[in-house]
Amino acid sequence: MRAFDTALPIDAVLDALASSLRETPNAVLVAPPGAGKTTRVPLALLDQPWAEGGKLIVLEPRRLAARGAANRMAQTLGERVGETVGLRVRLGSKIGPKTRIEVVTEGVFARMILDDPTLDGVAAVLFDEFHERSLDADFGLALALDAQAGLREDLRILVMSATLDGARVAKLLGDAEVIESEGRAYPVETRYLGRDPLKRIEDQVTEAVLQALNEQAGSLLVFLPGQGEIRRVEERLREKIRDPAIEIAPLYGALDQSEQDRAVLPAPKGRRKVVLATSIAETSLTIEGVRVVIDSGLARVPLYEPDIGVTRLVTQRASRAACDQRRGRAGRTEPGICYRLWEEAGNGALEAFARPEILSADLAPLLLDCAAWGVSDPTTLAFLDPPPAPALKEAGTLLGDLDALDPDGRITEDGKALQVLPLPPRLAHMVVGAAHHRQAEPAALLAALLVERGLGGDAIDLSERLERFGRERGGRAADMRRLAEGWARQAASKVAAGTEQPLSPGFLLGLAFPDRVAKARQPGSGQYLLANGRGAALEPGQRLAREPYLVVGEMTGSAQQARILSAAAITEAEIAALAASGLIRIGLSERNETVFDRPARALRARAVRKYGALVLAERPLPVEASAENAAVLAKGIAALGIEMLPWSKAQAQLRQRVAFLRAAEGEDAGWPDLSDGGLAETVVDWLAPHIAGRNSLAAIAAGDLDTALSALLPWELKRRLDVEAPTHFTAPTGSQLAVDYGAEAGPTISVRVQELYGLAKHPSLAGGRVPLVLELLSPAHRPIQVTRDLPGFWCGSWAAVKSEMKGRYPRHPWPDDPAAAAPTTRAKPRGT
């Protein structure tokens, strides 16, 4: 075992780890922050017999962590990076002929093993900080295990983490041994400051920083969810802190390497540093001099929504494991203190671990890489958490649309051309498609902007960002331009290029996102309809909001309220050229269509030219008399409301009579549902055949409705309707009284009480099953009683009614026994 000048806590388990890997190919190492696993374990394993002549690949979740680990190991050996210890990341590699340890980011390793499945010359793969559960780490481990099982039995795999369900990972690795290091952490005091929901998080973090600077010595590490919050806290602190000995240093992924290094380096003697960081600083990184941590308790994570094909960033509570990692940063080199911006009681509500990215990510890159590996069903690989079926289905649909996969899920020649580029499939398709027009380099530069945040500024207009990107002179911009040039060369080598044809950023973006070509709903409104039928919006003040057509590169929010984060303008002519290019699945369609104009309540026929859901051009046509158009009119009227039809009183009563018998006898009796809802649901069946040739609601007459309603009632039901639910009741006097079937109390008639004299049995409907409600009126047609039991009324309260009515209307007959009296419509002659 190699000897080291400086002792680290991890040293206590190095012999056990070496012994385990001599006996079995896989192991799990769990060690707390500060134990030294990242920089000590690879060096300790380098001289093991099974590693002789081979390389160790060390995976880190981020470029910053990879650079830091490589630098620390090289310093331990008294060397520079590129000698024994090398570095391989997206924006620069330092690998030499003597390199035995390669520190790589997780995404780079996935490309390495896909390019060389046997991992020739590699003795072991070490997955550091695996608890972060990135999609690239999960995928890389699945491929490494697959290669080990089928191609490289001698390959060693070591999974390392500070906070991890070691037993679960060990089972995935074939019941591998779990080795745990107690580590060495200095004590960290935790203080809970609570969270004021009425304050912005930036204001509360600023207050906490000022408090900590006043109460504590040493440098501060402040955890915030994202770049925007970091910049806002930075602005507030620069306004309030006047001490020149306090340095404020942002730290996030989109910064240049020099700015990241400035944040990580220790503060000069006599000075203090306030590092404002995202979760990039949680693991694999020691910031010298930090003994105070301020934790907002928030994290920003990507969430892919398969139903709308959009990945949006969501701010949420950090997991308990992440918060513990953050707290541990304060005790790496000396006793420290951690201020938490929540109540201590809130710890119990935190999730134990962060949600694995594979459960909430766009799986199109994974599915394409699996197909390149020879696996059409990713669930057959050894994933700790299998990829969800809905996201896989959405990914398969997209890759099919890109002609990257065949119907059986196998990679196509076009798919191979996309897969060799280290880009998401949509962006790879853009670069390869542009290569057909000798425009691979502009497309690759545009792809660079979309995968490397912060380049070219933060303007929504990608044309503006491309122009600024071309002028930027920073190291990161130069490295990314060189990388994009390499992508362009790779793409150009895969296609037979045609005539060189300059393409606008909008056209190029359309090759990646043909379904996100968008048309303004109203000029200058900022509201857009996308070709996939979704909506998205820009702030009306944005310059791009004046463009009639856009292609949307990034958006966030729900399907109902998506917000455009980046886009480029495109012309109608370019949309037509894009559709005709043969490089995308969406084409132009030209057809005649008839629609219902809701405000005009009429049909409008037009010849339309469409791209997906977008109408590019249209011209009016006469409305033809056809069954199809009658159906469109019927559906449009139903959407307005069936009550908008010109129902006559007789038709309204007919519907009420049918509804009465339907309720009285039950739905199985065969009576049709003539309610507004029932008629709306079946409007094409009952109305459309009788309005052929009509082109508006106003053109429909009551006679049309008579015919339509009549067709709904067979002869036998009409006969029963007239008998069991008649339109009128014939009083003993012969008067015809209309029955109100819409009355709240039930079918009702209003009748002067004298007209019912001589009636000893209560009138009824529905074959005698339902009593007719009688509203009894005085000679002046004023209500005096409502009854469903006329004989009971005659025998009961009639005496009191008679007494009152006799005083008011003395000239009218008020018999003692009305059931036996003669009905009348007249008063008694004068003098009688």
MOBELHU-V632692 format. One record per helix or strand of 2 or more residues. SS is the DSSP state (H for helix, E for strand). FROM is the first residue (numbers start at 1). LEN is the number of residues. If there is no record, write none. Layout:
# MOBELHU-V632692
ss | from | len
SS | FROM | LEN
SS | FROM | LEN
This chain:
# MOBELHU-V632692
ss | from | len
H | 9 | 15
E | 26 | 6
H | 37 | 9
H | 49 | 3
E | 55 | 6
H | 63 | 14
E | 85 | 5
E | 92 | 3
E | 101 | 5
H | 106 | 10
E | 122 | 6
H | 130 | 3
H | 135 | 16
E | 156 | 6
H | 166 | 7
E | 177 | 5
E | 188 | 5
H | 201 | 15
E | 219 | 5
H | 227 | 14
E | 246 | 6
H | 257 | 8
E | 272 | 6
H | 279 | 3
E | 290 | 6
E | 298 | 8
E | 310 | 8
H | 320 | 12
E | 336 | 5
H | 344 | 6
H | 357 | 3
H | 364 | 10
H | 378 | 3
H | 389 | 13
H | 413 | 7
H | 425 | 11
H | 440 | 12
H | 462 | 10
H | 475 | 18
H | 505 | 8
H | 514 | 3
E | 517 | 4
E | 527 | 4
E | 535 | 3
H | 543 | 4
E | 549 | 8
E | 562 | 8
H | 572 | 9
E | 588 | 10
E | 602 | 10
E | 614 | 8
H | 627 | 14
H | 642 | 3
H | 649 | 17
H | 667 | 3
H | 676 | 6
H | 683 | 4
H | 688 | 3
H | 702 | 11
H | 715 | 10
E | 728 | 3
E | 736 | 3
E | 748 | 5
H | 753 | 4
E | 764 | 2
E | 770 | 2
E | 773 | 5
E | 783 | 5
H | 790 | 6
H | 798 | 11
H | 818 | 3
